[in-house]
Each structure stands twice: as C-alpha cells, then as structure tokens.
Amino acid sequence: IFVTGLIDKSKIRNLIPHSGTMCLLDDVVRWDDESIFCISNTNRDANNPPAVHALEYGAQAAAIHGGLRARAAGTTPPPCYLAALRDTHLHVARLDDFASPLEVRVQRLFGDAGNTICQCSISTNGAPIADGRVTIMLRV
C-alpha cells in the first residue's frame, strides 16, 4: 500500500541531515515499505549541472525512505552514510538542460534500517537521466 499525500521540503529536512541548497529533493509524492517516488526542481540550479549529481538525488531519496520507514515503525533512523554506487549509468551530460522536474524513484532491494541496497532511477518526462544501485551503511 502506497502512502500518498505530499511530503514537502520542510518535512524532508526533518528526515535527512542535508540543509540549505544541499537538500536536493522538493517533494515526496508517494512511498511504501519498499519504494519511494520524489520530485525535484533543483536540477535547474547552476550549481548542480553535472549529471553525476543525479546519483545524489537517488541517495537522498533512499535516506528519506529510511527516515520514513523508521518513523512509521516508531523509531528514529540510525546515522548512516553512502558507502557505494554500483552499476551506475549517466544518460545525459548535464541536469540543468531540462525544464521539467526530475523524477526520482528508489526501490529497496534488500536490507533494513541502515544497511540497505537500493536501485535508483532518475528521469524527466519519461527520459532517463541516471540509474544505479546505492549502498547505505550504518555509521559505527
């Protein structure tokens, strides 16, 4: 069952440690225990043009997903870090060439709490921007 109802940037900032312009995602459109779908307009910021930054959008969506899952379970998410990117593909050179928002989809493949591997897909208007696997590890 998807949880719908927009989670905006002010609520996102309570779920992840990123602040200011480093908080890249604008809204969570829907999520469930296994996946999350977010949108962002920050790709048009001149400070975020290289496509390699698209993978950070996916990592932040994975972190938000972890925070939402923890909150739904009545706990707080443990401190984690991005440990690895695997099988990544960049389909464009720049992010600021697109007028439409980025669509960020993350599917949890396995893991729980802090040790998780997710598949990320970033697109705009159905056109692929980037994809790959993100590994999140507990900070010990």
C-alpha positions as CSV (number, residue, x, y, z in Angstrom):
1,I,0.0,0.0,0.0
2,F,1.4,3.3,-1.0
3,V,1.3,6.2,1.4
4,T,0.2,9.3,-0.6
5,G,0.0,12.9,0.4
6,L,2.7,15.3,-0.4
7,I,5.7,15.5,1.9
8,D,7.3,18.9,1.2
9,K,10.8,20.2,1.5
10,S,10.3,21.4,5.1
11,K,9.3,17.9,6.2
12,I,12.1,16.3,4.2
13,R,14.7,18.5,6.0
14,N,13.5,16.8,9.3
15,L,14.3,13.4,7.8
16,I,17.8,13.8,6.5
17,P,20.9,15.8,7.7
18,H,21.1,17.8,4.5
19,S,20.3,21.5,4.8
20,G,20.1,24.6,2.7
21,T,20.9,24.0,-1.0
22,M,22.3,20.6,-0.2
23,C,18.7,19.3,0.3
24,L,18.0,18.5,-3.3
25,L,14.5,17.0,-3.3
26,D,11.4,19.1,-3.2
27,D,8.6,16.7,-2.5
28,V,7.9,13.0,-1.7
29,V,4.9,12.1,-3.9
30,R,4.4,8.6,-2.6
31,W,6.1,5.8,-0.7
32,D,5.6,2.4,0.8
33,D,7.8,0.0,2.7
34,E,9.8,-1.0,-0.5
35,S,9.9,2.2,-2.6
36,I,9.7,6.0,-2.8
37,F,8.9,8.5,-5.5
38,C,10.2,12.1,-5.2
39,I,10.4,15.1,-7.5
40,S,12.8,18.0,-7.6
41,N,13.2,21.2,-9.5
42,T,16.7,21.9,-8.1
43,N,18.4,20.4,-11.2
44,R,18.0,23.8,-12.9
45,D,20.2,25.5,-10.3
46,A,23.5,26.4,-12.0
47,N,25.4,24.9,-9.0
48,N,24.0,21.4,-9.8
49,P,24.6,21.0,-13.6
50,P,26.8,17.8,-14.0
51,A,24.8,14.6,-14.4
52,V,26.9,12.8,-11.8
53,H,24.9,14.9,-9.2
54,A,21.8,12.9,-10.2
55,L,23.1,10.0,-8.1
56,E,23.0,12.2,-5.1
57,Y,19.3,12.8,-5.7
58,G,18.8,9.0,-5.6
59,A,20.9,8.7,-2.4
60,Q,18.9,11.4,-0.7
61,A,15.7,9.7,-1.7
62,A,17.0,6.5,-0.2
63,A,17.8,8.4,3.1
64,I,14.3,9.9,3.2
65,H,12.8,6.5,2.6
66,G,14.8,5.1,5.5
67,G,13.6,8.0,7.7
68,L,10.0,7.5,6.7
69,R,10.3,3.8,7.4
70,A,11.8,4.4,10.8
71,R,9.2,6.9,11.7
72,A,6.4,4.5,10.6
73,A,7.9,1.9,12.9
74,G,8.0,4.4,15.8
75,T,11.8,4.7,15.9
76,T,14.4,7.1,14.7
77,P,16.7,6.3,11.8
78,P,20.3,5.4,12.8
79,P,23.1,7.6,11.4
80,C,24.2,6.2,8.0
81,Y,26.5,7.1,5.1
82,L,26.6,6.4,1.4
83,A,29.0,3.5,1.1
84,A,29.0,2.7,-2.6
85,L,27.5,3.3,-6.0
86,R,27.3,0.3,-8.4
87,D,26.2,-0.3,-12.0
88,T,25.6,3.4,-12.5
89,H,24.6,4.9,-15.8
90,L,24.5,8.5,-16.7
91,H,22.3,9.1,-19.8
92,V,23.0,12.9,-20.1
93,A,25.9,15.2,-19.5
94,R,24.0,18.0,-17.6
95,L,21.0,18.3,-15.4
96,D,20.2,22.0,-16.0
97,D,19.2,21.4,-19.6
98,F,15.8,20.1,-18.5
99,A,12.8,22.4,-17.9
100,S,10.7,19.6,-16.3
101,P,11.2,18.4,-12.7
102,L,13.4,15.4,-12.0
103,E,11.5,12.2,-11.1
104,V,13.4,10.2,-8.5
105,R,12.4,6.6,-7.9
106,V,14.1,4.3,-5.4
107,Q,13.4,0.6,-4.8
108,R,14.8,-1.1,-1.7
109,L,16.3,-4.3,-3.0
110,F,17.3,-5.7,0.4
111,G,18.4,-4.7,3.8
112,D,16.8,-3.0,6.8
113,A,17.5,0.1,9.0
114,G,20.9,1.3,8.0
115,N,22.4,-1.5,5.9
116,T,20.5,-1.2,2.7
117,I,20.9,-1.6,-1.1
118,C,18.5,0.3,-3.3
119,Q,18.0,0.7,-7.1
120,C,17.7,4.3,-8.1
121,S,16.2,5.7,-11.3
122,I,16.2,9.4,-12.2
123,S,14.2,10.6,-15.2
124,T,12.3,13.6,-16.5
125,N,9.2,13.3,-18.7
126,G,10.0,9.6,-19.2
127,A,13.5,10.3,-20.4
128,P,16.2,8.5,-18.4
129,I,18.8,10.8,-16.7
130,A,20.7,8.3,-14.5
131,D,20.3,5.0,-12.7
132,G,22.3,2.7,-10.5
133,R,22.5,0.9,-7.1
134,V,23.1,2.8,-3.9
135,T,24.6,1.1,-0.8
136,I,23.8,2.7,2.5
137,M,25.7,1.5,5.6
138,L,25.4,2.2,9.3
139,R,27.8,4.7,10.7
140,V,29.6,2.9,13.5
